[in-house]
């Protein structure tokens, strides 16, 4: 069995960079970026979530959650 390198509790750098790019989305500043990072491990996880899930799980306003989804595609 082949195992990947241990992550030592850190996200891969590409995921961290992608999560940092959330601050480029209108309505997402440091606090909302932190909320998203606490609830989702990666940008792909956010893409897979519905707008309703993002709003409910993070407490982010629905319109901001819509903008996050629109920007991430």
Number of C-alpha atoms within 10 A of each C-alpha: 2 4 5 5 6 7 8 7 6 9 12 11 9 10 15 15 13 13 20 15 13 22 17 12 16 11 17 20 12 12 11 18 18 17 16 24 18 12 13 18 14 19 20 13 10 21 17 12 14 13 20 13 14 25 18 13 13 17 13 19 15 15 12 18 24 17 16 22 18 12 13 13 8
